[in-house]
Amino acid sequence: MATQEITLYTAKVCPYAHRTELALEESGLRYTPFEIDLQNKPEWYAIKVNPAGKVPALAYGGPRVPPDQSSSESTKLSESLIIVEFIADLAGPGKLLPIDPILRAKARFFIDTVANTIGSAFSAVAMRGEPTQKILAAIEKIQSLLPVENYAVGEFTIADIAVAPFFARCEVFLDHGIGLFEEGTGRNVLESLRMDPKFERYRRYWQDLQARESFKKTFDRDNFRASFTKKIAGLRAQQQA
């Protein structure tokens, strides 16, 4: 268990930042979260924490200081999956990554599939207005990799951490029609996910993910809905300008 200082720079709207919050909660490591307003980023953030200006970012080690005064003595990490694996290493063997090398490989393959399916479909549908059926195709592909019971590779791992934030956000924007996609089609897709026997395994898996305390603690549905509605309104305004 790590004794170094950990500060996580996050944003509740961001699925990638959510991954790192889940990992830290599951790890049991003590950390300080700090919310970054992605629409109004503080000047010090790119200078002291992440030159790319993105979330998530993590500061590890160094003296205990306020998050907005991040020390040059701390190590700065960025990119969600790099941070998640770093947290898994800190948590210790078998905590978030299986000890079995075959299961570790399967977890990483699952994560790669997430990136190429639901990860890309999330942006394509909500922010570029591509057909909502892409969400169904993405989830069907992910579902095909799931074992009969339990999580992505059996035990809970970084594979599940990688996908849960996207399931959560897709459910909200489909339910409330928040996105540039054709009006009414989001609810149709959500109905398929909730009722079609073809997605029965997905539904059980998604229920298991939502039941974890780490998910309950880190996902604020109303906060995401409000923030994402504002983001989509801005994209619509840009299109009409």
Secondary structure, 3 states (H helix, E strand, C coil): CCCCCEEEEECCCCHHHHHHHHHHHHHCCCCEEEECCCCCCCHHHHHHCCCCCCCCEEEECCCCCCHHHCCCCCEEEECHHHHHHHHHHHHCCCCCCCCCHHHHHHHHHHHHHHHHHHHHHHHHHHHHCCCCHHHHHHHHHHHHCCCCCCECCECCCHHHHHHHHHHHHHHHHHHHCCCCCCCCHHHHHHHHHHHCHHHHHHHHHHHHHHHCHHHHHHCCHHHHHHHHHHHHHHHHHHHHC
